[in-house]
């Protein structure tokens, strides 16, 4: 069992605490001194996460839901790819949330997230999530028109309450929820957007909308601060992960996931007398 080389509490948003992102770092000292050591430790984390997922599947008692949010280029795709690549495909389900379809707009804002929840024994990953409805939609309230919703002063407060109630229900039903906000600086985002334009394998990602959304940076920061403050609970906490250093961010994320998985105390139960008799019958039949 690996223990993270850092205290995960420093990234946790405590329930009831007010989040000011300018007071939280986007860059911290490296967990490992070299890239090679970072990759070696990440590989160890991947192997242990895979072992825990196998136990999760075998015991069939809990599900795990990982939520990734962040500004564009914050590294959500890369974190999911590099941290979770050790899990067998049948044990992990990833869903990337795009703008809602016409069918999805015909339902309440949590409906499409409910459809993508992982069953017991499975790790589910939301790349963006139901939180888009209190972040992107809050920055672009004109989107509410397509949902046939009239905005009033209580709208966001009611949506936060709906999310908290839903996540509390999931927790009590056996789903462990871990939420990551990848905290990127505006300067680092500019650098990454420029790198996209110069990289043949990434240029397809570039869009003028990247610049348009970047111009709304302060509004996004405000929306995230309100969201993190209102929806980080003991049962479904947010972790604010410094994201300017991708390799370091991945180690922080993998360390937090491991710590929480070990907290489930997953262990194959000792077989009952009836099960032992059944196993002996199987041995006899095979002989």
Residue, then its C-alpha position, 0 to 999 in steps of 0.5 A: x500500500x502506497x501512501x501519498x508523498x504529500x498531505x491530501x488535505x491541503x487540496x481539499x475544500x472543507x465543507x462550509x469553507x469559502x473558496x477564493x481561487x486566487x489564494x490557492x496555488x496553480x503550481x506547487x513544489x514537485x512531488x518527485x525531483x525528476x520526470x523519470x521518478x514522477x513516471x515511476x511513482x505514477x506507474x506504481x499508483x496506476x498498478x495499485x489503483x488497478x488492484x483496488x478496482x479489481x477488489x471493487x469489482x469482485x466485492x460488488x459493494x461500492x461504485x466510484x465516481x470521479x468528476x473532473x472540471x477545469x478551464x479549457x486546457x487544464x489537463x482533464x483529458x491527460x489526467x484521465x488518460x495517464x492516471x486511469x490507464x492501468x484499469x482494465x477496460x471492463x472496470x472503468x467507464x468514461x463519459x465526456x459531457x458535451x452541450x446537451x442534446x434536444x432530448x437532454x434539454x427536455x429533462x431536468x438538468x441532472x437527468x443525463x448525468x443519472x444515465x451515466x452513473x457507474x454500477x457497483x464494482x465499476x469506476x465511472x469518470x465524468x470528464x466535465x459533468x453535471x457541474x457544467x449546469x452551474x458553471x458554463x450556464x451561469x457564465x452564459x445564462x442565455x442558455x437557460x432559454x433552451x431549457x425553458x427556464x426563467x432565471x430568478x434569484x433562487x435558481x443557482x441556490x436551488x441547483x446547488x441544493x439539488x446537486x448536494x441532495x443527489x450526491x448525498x443519495x448516491x453516497x448513502x447508496x454506496x457510490x464514493x464521489x471524488x471531485x477534482x477541479x484542475x486549477x490552471x493559471x491564465x498565463x499557463x492557459x495562454x501558453x497551452x493554447x499557443x502550443x496547440x496552434x504549433x502542434x500538428x497533432x493538437x491543432x484540430x482542437x484550436x477554435x476561436x471559441x477558446x479565445x472568446x471563453x478566455x475573455x470571460x475568465x473572471x466570470x468563470x473564476x467567480x462561477x467556480x468559486x461559488x460552485x466549489x463553496x456550495x457543493x463541497x461536502x464531507x460525502x462528495x468533496x472537491x479537491x483543488x489540484x494545482x494544474x500548471x505542472x501536468x505531471x505533478x497534477x497527475x501524481x496528486x490526483x492518483x494519490x488522492x484516488x488511492x487514499x480514498x480507495x484504501x479508505x473503503x477497506x476493500x477485502x474479499x470476505x472469507x467464504x462461508x461454509x456453504x461456499x466452501x462446500x460449493x468450491x469443493x464440488x467444483x474441484x471434484x467435478x473438474x477432476 
